[in-house]
Amino acid sequence: MTRIKNMKIIAFYLPQFHNIPENDEWWGDGFTEWVNVKKTKPAFEGHSQPRVPLNQNYYNLLDDDVKIWQAELAKKYGIYGFAYYHYWFNGHMLLEKPMEQMLANKKVDMPFCISWANEPWTKAWVGNERKTLIAQHYGNEKEWKEHFDYLLQFFKDDRYIKVEGKPLFIIYRPEIIPCLNEMIDCWKKLAKENGFEGLKIACQSNDYYLIKNRDDSRIDYNIEFQPDFSCGALRRQKFSTLRAIRRDITRFVGKHFGIDLYRIGQKTLRKLDKTNRVDYDKVWEKIVSTKPFSKKNIPGAYVGWDNSPRYGERATIYMGDTPEKFEHYMDLQIKNAKENYSTDMMFMYAWNEWAEGGYLEPDERSGYKNLEAVRNALVKNNEFPW
């Protein structure tokens, strides 16, 4: 296997730190990600909430100085690029302004790619996943071309991340797109017509890997989206007995009753053993011991997880994280990537997912230590890019 040099750590980037009319309507005037972050309270003794940015830097992403600061800070500590979440609903866009402003301002000097968060928006944050705020419709060739034409301005930018001359485009959940193959074929054709070698399509959803007999011929990369990728594997092991019971019940009394019982059983077990509290070390140990199931796999990493600001009592909280542990596991994961994977990319959760506890940006809790951990792990592996 070719030795990886200059590991490209790409951090997922959330743009929901500015006001938009839709969020004002759905969640109240002035809503941004900071609203939920600020109001969070500790759920138990030792629960580290609320999370406060260093110097109370509750920034607005419409300020270009913020985006320049983020890019300079990330590069200083060895982050190669950002993967911007992109929200496109058959031509209707949400939270698009920070990325468009970045495109227009070359002072935001940071490689980037785009992850299309192609789910419908619902009220899942308040426990009502069936209440759709904006639906997702994929259309046909006309709509696919309209979407591609919008993306093209980004693909053409010198900062856009390309592999073998092909722009890297991530689809968050390809498994919910009924016209996936036709749409990707259309996009790759349009990419060639516009002077590229093609497109590189990456899957971000871990659910996609669980589909039996899936046709992934159009997918070039499988991102191991951590920590969910490894936590999901641990959870499936834990609930294997319950799944076996579900299969037996389903066989005799029907599919829907079996599924409902399974869900009730999961919920009950989690209450009994507090499985909403996850061991940070166990998940990382699973990550660094993971070997790719395909040459398409891209390794992942995560800095932390606590989505209490979004989900309250239904939150999942990873316990035991420290910058020192993070550095240790990043060191091991870089070694794992170099020894076992076929790509020089690694996707990090995340740059600024403050409402889910996944952020590298400095805070009052740890200062710059998580960023220093990334840099130190790269240096230890002789992979720091400059």
C-alpha positions in Angstrom: 0.0 0.0 0.0 1.3 3.4 -0.9 2.4 5.4 2.2 0.1 8.2 3.1 1.9 11.6 3.3 0.3 14.8 4.5 -2.9 13.3 6.0 -5.8 15.5 4.9 -8.1 16.0 7.9 -11.4 17.5 6.7 -13.7 18.8 9.3 -17.5 18.9 8.8 -18.8 22.5 9.0 -22.2 23.6 10.1 -23.5 27.0 8.8 -26.4 27.4 11.2 -24.9 30.4 13.1 -26.9 33.2 11.4 -30.5 34.1 11.2 -32.8 33.0 8.3 -36.5 33.6 7.9 -37.4 29.9 8.0 -35.8 29.3 11.4 -37.4 32.5 12.8 -40.7 31.1 11.7 -40.2 27.5 12.9 -38.2 28.1 16.2 -38.7 31.8 17.1 -37.3 35.1 16.2 -33.5 35.3 16.3 -32.9 31.5 16.3 -29.4 30.2 15.5 -27.5 27.3 16.9 -26.3 29.4 19.7 -29.9 29.7 21.2 -30.0 26.0 22.2 -26.3 26.0 23.2 -26.7 28.9 25.7 -29.8 27.6 27.4 -28.6 24.1 28.1 -28.3 23.0 31.8 -26.4 20.1 33.3 -28.5 16.9 33.4 -26.5 15.3 36.3 -23.5 15.9 38.4 -20.4 16.1 36.3 -22.3 16.8 33.1 -20.3 19.5 31.3 -23.0 21.9 30.1 -23.4 24.5 28.9 -20.5 24.7 26.4 -19.2 28.2 26.1 -17.0 29.4 23.3 -13.7 31.0 24.4 -14.2 34.6 25.3 -17.9 34.1 24.7 -17.3 34.3 20.9 -21.0 33.7 19.9 -20.2 34.6 16.3 -22.4 35.4 13.3 -21.3 33.5 10.2 -22.4 36.4 8.0 -19.3 38.2 9.2 -16.5 37.5 6.8 -13.9 38.2 9.6 -15.3 35.2 11.4 -14.8 32.9 8.4 -11.3 34.2 7.8 -10.5 33.6 11.5 -11.9 30.1 11.3 -9.8 29.2 8.2 -6.6 30.7 9.6 -7.1 28.9 12.9 -7.9 25.5 11.3 -4.8 25.7 9.0 -2.6 26.7 11.9 -3.4 23.4 13.7 -3.3 21.1 10.8 -6.9 20.9 9.6 -6.7 20.5 5.8 -10.2 21.6 4.8 -13.9 22.1 5.6 -16.8 20.0 4.4 -19.7 22.5 4.3 -23.2 21.2 4.9 -25.4 22.3 2.0 -29.2 22.4 2.1 -31.0 22.1 -1.2 -34.7 21.3 -1.5 -35.5 21.1 -5.2 -34.2 24.7 -5.7 -35.1 26.1 -2.3 -31.9 26.6 -0.2 -31.4 27.2 3.5 -28.3 28.5 5.3 -26.5 29.0 2.0 -25.1 32.5 2.6 -21.9 31.6 4.6 -20.7 29.3 1.8 -21.6 31.8 -0.9 -19.8 34.5 0.9 -16.8 32.2 1.4 -16.8 31.6 -2.4 -16.7 35.3 -3.1 -14.0 36.1 -0.6 -10.6 34.6 -1.4 -9.3 35.7 2.0 -11.1 32.7 3.4 -8.1 30.7 2.3 -9.2 27.1 3.0 -9.7 24.0 0.9 -13.4 22.9 1.0 -15.9 20.4 -0.3 -19.7 20.2 0.0 -21.8 17.6 1.9 -25.4 17.7 0.7 -27.6 17.2 3.8 -30.4 15.7 1.7 -32.8 14.8 4.5 -36.2 16.6 4.9 -36.2 19.1 7.8 -38.5 18.0 10.6 -39.2 18.9 14.2 -37.1 16.0 15.4 -35.3 18.2 17.8 -38.5 18.5 19.9 -39.4 14.8 19.5 -41.8 15.2 16.5 -40.0 13.6 13.5 -43.3 13.4 11.6 -43.8 17.2 11.5 -42.2 18.1 8.3 -40.9 21.7 8.0 -39.6 21.4 4.5 -39.9 18.3 2.3 -37.2 16.8 0.1 -38.1 16.1 -3.6 -35.5 14.9 -6.0 -37.3 15.5 -9.3 -35.8 14.4 -12.6 -33.1 15.4 -15.0 -34.3 19.1 -15.2 -34.0 19.4 -11.4 -30.7 17.5 -11.2 -29.2 19.9 -13.8 -30.5 23.0 -11.8 -28.8 21.6 -8.7 -25.5 20.9 -10.6 -25.5 24.3 -12.2 -25.6 25.9 -8.7 -22.8 23.6 -7.5 -20.7 24.3 -10.5 -19.5 27.7 -9.3 -18.0 26.0 -6.2 -16.5 23.1 -8.2 -14.7 25.6 -10.4 -13.1 27.4 -7.4 -9.3 26.7 -6.9 -10.0 26.0 -3.3 -12.5 23.2 -4.0 -11.1 19.7 -3.0 -10.6 17.5 -6.1 -9.4 14.0 -6.4 -7.8 13.0 -9.8 -9.2 16.2 -11.2 -12.7 15.4 -10.0 -14.6 17.5 -7.5 -15.4 15.6 -4.3 -19.1 15.8 -3.5 -20.6 14.2 -0.5 -24.2 12.9 -0.2 -25.3 12.6 3.4 -28.0 9.9 2.9 -27.9 8.3 -0.5 -30.1 5.5 0.6 -33.2 7.7 0.7 -32.8 8.9 -2.9 -34.9 6.7 -5.2 -33.2 8.1 -8.4 -29.7 8.0 -7.0 -27.9 6.2 -9.9 -29.6 8.2 -12.6 -28.9 11.5 -10.8 -25.2 10.7 -10.2 -24.9 9.6 -13.9 -26.4 12.9 -14.9 -24.0 14.9 -12.7 -20.9 13.0 -13.8 -21.9 13.6 -17.4 -22.4 17.3 -16.7 -19.1 17.5 -14.9 -17.2 16.2 -18.0 -19.1 18.6 -20.2 -17.8 21.4 -18.0 -14.2 20.5 -18.2 -13.7 18.1 -15.3 -12.6 14.5 -15.4 -15.8 13.6 -13.7 -17.1 13.7 -10.0 -16.0 11.8 -7.0 -19.1 10.9 -4.9 -18.8 10.0 -1.2 -21.5 8.6 1.0 -21.7 9.9 4.6 -24.6 7.9 6.0 -23.7 4.8 8.0 -27.2 3.4 7.3 -26.2 3.0 3.7 -23.6 0.4 4.5 -26.3 -1.8 6.2 -28.4 -2.2 3.1 -28.0 -5.7 1.8 -27.4 -6.1 -1.9 -27.0 -2.3 -2.4 -25.8 -1.0 -5.7 -22.9 1.3 -4.8 -21.4 1.3 -8.2 -21.8 5.1 -8.4 -20.3 5.7 -5.0 -16.6 6.3 -5.0 -16.0 6.7 -1.3 -17.6 5.4 2.0 -17.0 7.9 4.8 -16.9 6.2 8.2 -18.9 9.0 9.9 -17.7 8.9 13.5 -18.7 8.4 16.2 -21.9 7.0 14.9 -20.2 4.4 12.6 -18.4 2.7 15.5 -21.1 3.4 18.2 -23.7 1.8 15.9 -21.6 -1.4 15.6 -21.2 -1.6 19.4 -25.0 -1.0 19.8 -25.8 -3.7 17.3 -23.7 -6.1 19.3 -25.4 -5.1 22.5 -29.0 -5.5 21.1 -28.3 -8.7 19.1 -30.4 -10.8 21.6 -33.3 -8.3 21.3 -33.1 -8.5 17.5 -33.3 -12.2 17.6 -36.4 -12.0 19.8 -37.9 -9.5 17.3 -37.3 -11.9 14.4 -39.1 -14.7 16.2 -42.0 -12.6 17.2 -42.2 -11.2 13.7 -42.3 -14.6 12.2 -45.4 -15.6 14.3 -47.4 -12.4 15.0 -46.4 -10.0 12.2 -43.8 -7.5 11.2 -45.2 -4.3 12.7 -45.7 -5.8 16.2 -42.2 -7.2 16.2 -40.7 -3.8 15.2 -42.7 -2.0 17.8 -41.7 -4.4 20.5 -38.1 -4.1 19.5 -38.2 -0.3 19.8 -40.0 -0.5 23.2 -37.4 -3.0 24.3 -34.5 -0.8 23.2 -36.0 2.2 25.0 -36.5 0.2 28.2 -33.0 -1.3 28.2 -31.5 2.2 27.7 -33.4 3.5 30.6 -32.3 0.6 32.8 -28.6 0.8 32.0 -28.5 4.5 31.1 -27.2 3.7 27.6 -27.8 7.4 26.6 -24.5 7.8 28.4 -21.8 6.4 26.1 -18.2 5.6 27.1 -15.9 7.9 25.1 -13.0 5.5 25.3 -15.0 2.4 24.2 -16.1 4.1 21.0 -12.6 5.4 20.3 -11.1 1.9 20.9 -13.6 0.6 18.4 -12.6 3.3 15.9 -8.8 2.7 16.1 -9.3 -1.0 15.8 -11.5 -0.8 12.7 -10.3 -2.1 9.4 -11.9 -0.9 6.2 -14.4 -3.3 4.6 -13.7 -1.8 1.2 -10.9 0.2 -0.6 -13.6 2.9 -0.9 -13.6 3.5 2.9 -12.4 6.8 4.3 -11.5 6.8 8.0 -13.2 9.1 10.5 -12.6 10.7 13.8 -14.5 12.7 16.4 -13.6 15.1 19.1 -16.7 14.6 21.3 -20.5 14.2 21.4 -23.2 15.6 23.6 -26.4 16.6 21.9 -28.2 17.8 25.0 -28.7 21.3 23.6 -30.8 19.8 20.8 -32.5 16.8 22.5 -32.7 17.5 26.2 -33.7 14.4 28.2 -33.4 12.3 25.0 -29.8 13.3 24.5 -26.9 11.0 23.9 -23.9 12.0 26.0 -20.4 10.6 25.5 -18.7 10.6 28.9 -15.0 10.8 29.7 -13.5 12.9 26.9 -10.4 15.0 27.5 -8.0 16.7 25.1 -5.3 14.3 26.3 -7.4 11.3 25.4 -8.3 12.9 22.1 -4.7 13.3 21.2 -3.9 9.7 22.1 -6.7 8.3 19.9 -5.9 10.7 17.1 -2.4 9.4 17.1 -3.6 5.8 16.9 -6.2 6.6 14.2 -3.6 8.3 12.0 -1.5 5.2 12.3 -4.5 3.0 11.5 -5.3 5.1 8.5 -1.7 4.9 7.2 -1.5 1.2 7.6 -4.9 0.0 6.5 -6.7 2.6 4.3 -6.2 3.5 0.7 -6.8 7.3 1.0 -5.0 10.2 2.5 -8.3 11.8 3.7 -9.8 11.6 7.2 -13.1 13.2 8.1 -13.5 14.8 11.5 -16.6 15.4 13.4 -16.6 18.4 13.6 -15.4 21.9 13.3 -18.4 23.7 14.9 -21.2 21.3 15.9 -21.7 23.2 19.2 -25.2 21.8 19.8 -23.9 18.2 19.6 -20.7 18.7 21.5 -18.6 18.0 18.3 -16.4 21.0 17.8 -12.7 21.9 17.5 -13.1 25.6 18.0 -11.7 26.9 21.3 -14.0 27.0 24.3 -13.9 28.0 28.0 -13.6 24.3 29.0 -10.4 23.4 27.1 -9.2 26.4 25.4 -7.2 25.4 22.3 -6.2 22.0 23.6 -8.3 20.0 21.2 -6.8 21.8 18.3 -3.4 21.3 19.8 -4.2 17.6 20.1 -4.8 17.4 16.3 -1.5 19.1 15.6 0.4 17.0 18.1 -1.0 13.8 16.7 0.0 14.8 13.1 3.5 15.8 14.3 4.0 12.5 16.0 3.2 10.7 12.8 5.4 13.0 10.7 2.2 14.2 8.9 2.0 17.8 9.8 1.5 19.6 6.5 4.0 22.4 6.9 
